[in-house]
Amino acid sequence: MKKFTILAIFAFFAVSFNLRAQNTDNKWAIGINWQFEDFNAVHLSVAEQFQKTEWQGYKFPSAISVGRSLNPSFNLIGQFGLSQLETETMEGYGQPISSDKFWTGDLNLAYKFANGYMMKEKSWFDPYIYLGIGASSIDDKDATNGTTYLKQVTGVGFNFWLTENVGLNFQGAYDYIITPKLSTTNEKRDDYMHYTAGVKFRFGAKDTDKDGVKDKDDLCPEIPGKVELAGCPDKDNDGIADKDDACPDVAGKPEFKGCPDTDGDGIIDSEDACPTVAGPKELKGCPDKDGDSVADKDDKCPDVAGKKELAGCPDKDNDGIADKDDACPDVKGLAKFQGCPDTDGDGIADKDDKCPDVAGIAANFGCPEVKKFEYYKVVYFGTNKSVPLTKYTKDLDEVVTIMKDHSDVSVNVEGYADAQGNDAYNMKLSEKRADYVINYLVKKGVAKDRLVKKFFGEANPVGDNATAAGRDQNRRVEIKTVK
């Protein structure tokens, strides 16, 4: 009894320190126990059982148990034990024995409360109830009933796990004798209370990669890893298991799945175009000093806000040419003139155009080309006639219109004759022909001082005087602008 008291005190202090052990896949357990029986308690009331306990069997170890986990809720437990009974005590119960040796063995199905449903599976406090069948062997003096009894076992037990594999175990059961039957109604049944207390060892959990984490709890059971990462490796030692680490070869941050963010701008280095300088996400982590949404690395004018399409440079006149390249930055212009305008569209920039509002030519500095008006008309006469053929009257009317439209133009009126007749006659005839044309034009409103008379007789023929057709061409008056 003294030994059991010491063991109970030890258990009390162990539990008080809450030495919690993980409930792993240790499917097997062996217990080494003290075994005690009380043949008197079953005949007493519950209150009397606490006052008149008479435990027997004080040898250690006196019992051994072997358990096998079936699932989180059920264990199968086999137990065999040997106790030393007190002959006088048994005599007092009316159950005389011829030997103090008492053997017992049973097979029980235990229901665990620490199964993940009722209690945490990893709890250090591991209570259970059990039900089973077994046999007891006792040497009765009256051998008519035999010495071996079949029994039914109902009990409760407690494990207090001090480490992952070592714990204290306590069990108490009522062993009900099934056979043999009582011979008389006055005979006391050999039912008894059955107690064990001792140490239990769990084993059988596999640790394939030998990293200290059992396969049941190891998320990477075939690769050695860290206990704090459930057995998974962490090559870069950033506290994130390689299997969950998007950048397993370089230390990073949990919020980026293990990838680094050197400049702390919230963009991982692998996606950051400027990993060592903080910048906004929309610019892939690159800075933008002038705030024009063009990253400094791509900005040709990084210190002044500009336009994306101009590589970050400003364009005050909005002509699509950056101010730095615009020869006329304050006025909208054309690219071919370095940003300067060409108001009259003559291909000469206004800044170089002396007539910017009137189209001109480069040779005249952008001003219109000064051209002398040139005009030429011919009317023909009949043989020895000083009046033009009637059909040419409309041509003379055209000359009048031209002269009125060009008031600054003067014309030569040159008379000619064919080679028939003598030279003096032909000279006179050519003059008359010129006079007729001048008089006609004057009558139609053309100032006479704008008309210069000339006559050449039969000189300067345009046709062959030897033929009629040629002579027709030579009887003429040419009207042409004075050069």
C-alpha positions, 0 to 999 in steps of 0.5 A: 500500500505504501508503494502505491501511495508513493506512485500516486503522489508522483503522478499528481505532481507530474500532472500538475506540471502539465507535461503535455505529449503529442498523440502521434501515430504510435499504434502500440503501447506496453504497460508495466503495472502493479496489480491489485484485487479487492474481493470484499468491495463488490459486497459493500455499498458505494460509501463502504467501498471507500471505507473498507478497501482491502487491496491485495497484491503488492508485487511490482511488476505484477502485470503487463499490458499490450495495446493496439490503436484501431482508430482515434476512438478505439484501442484493443488492450490485452492484459495479463497479471499475477497477484499474491493474495492474503490467505487469512483475508480470503478465509474471512470472505468465505473463500478459502484458498490453497495457494496465494497465487492469483492469475488473471488475463483479459482482452478489452476494447477501450473507447478513448475520450481524447479522440478529437471529438470529445477532447483534443486528440493531443491532450496529455489527459487521456481517459477511457472506458473499456469492456472485455472478456477474460479469465481468472485462475485461483486455487480454491480449497473446495476444488469442486468449482474448479480453479479457472473462471470465465469473466466479463470486465467493465472498467475505466482508465486514465493515461497521463502522458508525461512525454510523447511516448511515456506516461502513467496509467491507472485502471479500475474494473469490475470483474464479473465471474460468468462461470462456474455458477454458484453451487448454493445461494449462500456461497459468495461469488468470486467477483472482485474489483481489479486495479492496476497502476504503472507506467505505459510506453507508446511506440510504433510511430514512423519517422521515415526522413528521421527529422524528429517529426512522425510521418503522421504529422509530417507534411514532407515525410520523405524529406528531412525538415524542421519540426516547427514547419511540420517536417518540411525543409526550408532551404533559405531559412525564412520560416516558410517551408519550401513547398509553400515558398514561391522563392525557395532559394532566397529568403523572403517574407510570408506576405509574399509567399517567401519571396523577397522585396528588397526595396520594401515597396510591396512588389517582389523582386522578381516582378520589380523592374527596379528592385533596389529603389522603391516605386509604385506598383503601376510602374512595376516598382520603379520611381517617378520623381516628377509624378507624370506616370513615366518611370524615371528609368524611361523618362527623358525629362525625369525632373519635369512632368511630361507626357507618356507619348513623349517619354515623359517630356513636356509639350506646352503647345501640344503639337506632339513635339517635346519642348526640348526638341521644339524650336517654337515651344510656345506655339503649335507647329509641325514636326518637319519644321521642328515644331514651328507653324507654317500658317500659309502652308507654303512649306516655309516656317513662319519664323523664316517666312516674310509673308507668313499669311500668303503662300510664297516660294523659298526663293522669295523668302516665303512671299509669292513669286513675282511673274510678268503676265505673258499673253499671245494672240494672232488674228489673220487677214484676207489677201490685200485686206486690212480688216481681219477675217470675221471669225477672228473678231471674237479673238479681239474681244478676248484681248479686250477682256484680258487687257481689262483684267490685267490693267498693268499689262501693255501689249505689242501689236505687230502687223505682217504681210505675205510676199505678194506685191512689192516690199513698200506696199507690203510694209504699208499693208502691215501697218494698216492691219496693226492700226485696225487692231489698235483702233478696235481695242481702243474703241472697246475701252483699252487705253491706247498708251498700253498698245505699242504698234509695230509692223514688218511687212513681209519680214519674219514669215511663219509660213511658206510664201510659195504656197497658198496655205503658207501665205495665209499664215503670213497675213497676220497681226500678233498681239503679245505682252511687252517684255 
